[in-house]
Amino acid sequence: MHHFDPSTELQDYLVFGEYGGVNPSITDSSTYTFLSPERMKELFDHEVEGCFLYSRHWNPTNKHLADALAKLEDSEAAIVTGSGMSAIACAILQICDSGDEFISSRTIYGGTYALFKNLLPRFGIKIKFVNTQDLNAVKKSITKKTKIIYCESISNPLLEIADIPALSELANKNKIKLMIDNTFSPILISPIHLGAHIVIHSLTKFINGTSDCVAGCICSSSEFINQLMDINLGTAMLLGPVLDSHRAASILKNLHSLHIRVEKHSKNALYLAENLERLGVKVYYPGLPSHNGHKLINKLMNEGFGYGGMLAIDAGDEETADKLMKKMQVEKVGYLAVSLGYFKTLFSSPGHSTSSEIPKEEQEKMGLSEGLIRISIGLDNNIHKTFERFKKCLLEVGLLIK
Ligand SMILES: *Cc1c(COP(=O)(O)O)cnc(C)c1O
């Protein structure tokens, strides 16, 4: 089994501020001085450790956050970006030329789906959407032009679990990259440790955890990260999705409480999932033995962080789902809002929001019901009270008979 513990890696990651501050100083500069023109030329030729040129390239605060994220994901290196979407776009465009292909899971975040389905084909990149739960289907879709297999470790919104070791084996055999979006399961699944080559995150969600900014990252080999930041050919450098250093500093502080938060999100989610299922509600949660990925996640997860804070319930039809969500907001179960990983519970119906980019017939194929509600469970200290409120809402919309 796995003995990788990201929380210990982060615990050991210490950086001092410029004046010995317990938090690293925030770089408030877009550009950096040089003592000599020769030194500047040197930096244009190759990277010089600890030397900074211009903040779209690297800046010290973003470097601290990136280094901490590399510890979290057990990768050689990382970069941070202005959003999760820009991290995905930059990583894909760094690898794929016009005429190349890649394989993507069909159950992915709606924005990613739209990027792959609508925008990337304009640049001659071909995407094959495949059920990545079916390893044979993935294998059959690989051609000489395939460069990447892309999927989410815990998929949006049905919370299917990717068999990362098996996909990695397939990728390695064919000399292609396995790229994993680990946004739903930071700290509890470590894709690089399991064989992935590239991990991306929307830091906007659990990693930051306070729903006050948008940010992303790419974790991978030093070679790939250097390619992304290359002055002449790097997508992150030349498309320029740079994260502001003040934000990087605040995300870094939040990152250090991620292990406690994920543990609590997971504990609350499991409590609700078990009790809702007991009431007869159709619940999707990887921590439940009834979930199709339960056995697999037990093999893949790091110990001590639970099964994550995301769950989904099926209210049957759209009208009931809408009524239920309205009630849930009034009864203070949480907020009717997209996004996830916040300290308060957030819920929305994917079919009409975060997955609405996916055409109706595709949604049906992937088992996405009209009545599905995706819920990001908050850090409520009295989850029993939350459950009682939830139950009241279910009763009022007629989902419980009693
Ligand atoms: C939110 C999200 C993204 C996009 O990230 P942004 O920070 O909003 O750009 C990508 N993947 C998943 C799984 C997400 O939840």
The ligand as a Gaussian input file, in Angstrom:
#p B3LYP/6-31G(d) Opt

LIG

0 1
 C      -13.210000      24.633000     -11.324000
 C      -12.566000      23.512000     -12.030000
 C      -11.686000      23.743000     -13.091000
 C      -11.407000      25.126000     -13.633000
 O      -10.699000      25.900000     -12.726000
 P      -10.800000      27.511000     -12.624000
 O       -9.914000      27.821000     -11.468000
 O      -12.223000      27.861000     -12.429000
 O      -10.268000      28.051000     -13.916000
 C      -11.099000      22.641000     -13.689000
 N      -11.349000      21.389000     -13.263000
 C      -12.193000      21.125000     -12.246000
 C      -12.426000      19.725000     -11.819000
 C      -12.834000      22.187000     -11.593000
 O      -13.674000      21.929000     -10.594000

